[in-house]
Amino acid sequence: MNLSTFFEHLDEVDELTFVLPNGTHVPPHFHLTEVALVTKKYVDCGGTQRDEQVISFQLWSADDYDHRLAPCRAYGIVERAQEALGFGNLEVEVEYQSDTIGRYGLEFSNGRFLLTAKQTDCLAKDKCGIPGAEPAKIDLVESSAPSCSPESGCC
C-alpha cells in the first residue's frame, strides 16, 4: 500500500486496527513511535546495483492500556513526518515487535489494516541459474585440468 492509499483508508475508519498475518491483533493501545524514510542501496547477487525507498511506520505497545491512537492523530503524525522528511507517495511498511523486529507489508480490508508477510527473493535468478528463470549466459573456458582452480579461468 502506498501512502496516499493509507491516507484514504484512514478517512474510512473510526478506530485503528492492525492485524498480524497470524490473525492476532496489535493491541489497541499501540503507539506510532516512528515514521521513517528508509533508503536501502545494495548490490544483488547478480551484480546489479539497486536503490529502494519505503516509508516505515513503527508500532509499539506499552503498558498504558488507556492509550488509543485516533485515525486523525495518526494522519497528523504521518503528515508531519512527510513534511519534515520530504517523502512522496512511497510504499508503506510496518515494523512491529515479535521475536525480533518484524517488517510487514500493509493492506486494508473490512475496516482493518492487515500486516502482510514479506519474503526474501533472489533478484537475479537468471544470473544464478535458478530453475524457471532465464538461463544465465556463462562464458566457458576450456581447461585440461581435472578440477577447477582460480588460475584456470573457469570459476
N, C-alpha and C positions, 0 to 999 in steps of 0.2 A: 504494500500500500504506500502510495506517495503522500506527501504532506498535505496537499490540497484535499485529497480524499479523506484523510484523517480529520481535517477541519470540518468537512461536510458531515461526517458521521458524528462528530461532537455536537453539532447542531440538532441531531436527531434524538439524542438521549437526555434523560433527566439525571441519570447517575452513571458513573463509570464502572464498568465491569470488564475485567480481563480474565480470560480463561486459558489455562495452560494446555498443551497438547494432550495430556492425560485426562483432561476433563475437570481437574480441580480448579478452583478459582483463586486468583490472587486475593488475599484478604482485603476486604473493602476499606480498611484503614491504611492502605498503602500511601506512600509519598512518591511524588515525581521528583527525585533528588537531582537528576541531571538531564539536560537536553544538550547533546553534543553534536558537533560536526566531526565525523570520523573520516579521516583520509588514510587510505592504505595504498602504498606504492610497492609493487612487488614484481618479481620475475617468475613466471610459471616454469614448470619443469621442461617445457619446450623452448625456453629461452626468450619468450615474448614478455616485454615489459608491459605492465598493466597498472592502471590507476582506478581506484574505486572510492566513491564518497557516499556515505549514508548519514542520515540523521539518527541518532541513538537516544532513546528515552530509557533512563534507568529508574526502575520501580523498586521501592524498598518498603518493607513492613517493619513497624516498630511496635512498642507496647502501648501506644496511645490509641486505644480502641475506639475512642470517640471521634477520631480524625476521619473526615470524608472529603475527598477532593472532588469538588463540583466540576462539571464539564466546562463551565465558563472560566473557572480558575485555571484549569489545565490549558485552555486556549490561551489565556494571558501569559502563562509561563512559557509556553512554546513560542508565542509571538514575540516576546521579549528576547528570547534566545535567537530567534530568526533575525531580528533587527541587529543584535549585537554581533552575531557570527556571520551574517550575510549569506546564509544558505538559501537556495531556491527550493523548487518543488522536487526534492530528492526522495528516494525510498526511505521508509522508516523501519528501523529495527528496534527491538526492545531487549534490554538487559534485565535479568531477574535472577535472584539468588536461588539456586537449588543446591546440589552437592558442591558445585562451583558456580561461578557466574555463567549463566546460560544466555546465549544470544538467540533471539527468535525473530522470525518474520511477523508481519501483522496483517490480519484480515478482519472483516466485520461481518457479522451475521446475527440476525434476530436481536438487534439492540445490544450486542456484546462484542467486545474486541477479542479476537482469538489470536493467541500467540501460537505461531506455527513453527514446527521444527525446521531447522536449517541443516543442510547436508554439505559435506565436503565433496569436491569433484575434481577430476583431472581436466584442466582446461586445454590440454594439448594431446588429446587422445590419439590424434593422427600421427603425432611425433613419437608417442610412447608405445605404439604397437598394440593398442587396446582393441580387442575383437569388436567388430562392428563399426569401427571408426575408419576413416580414410587411411589406407596404408601409408606408413612413413616411407619417405624416399631415403634410402641409405646407400651411400657410396661404398661399394665393396672393394677392398684392396686384396689382391691375390697374395697369398703367403704360402711358402713351402714349410713353414714352421708348424709342428704338430699342435701347438697351442698358441693362444693369443698372448702377446706381451705388449707393453706400452710402446716399444720401439717399432713394432711391426706395422703400425698404422691401421690395424683392423679394429681397434677399440679406443 
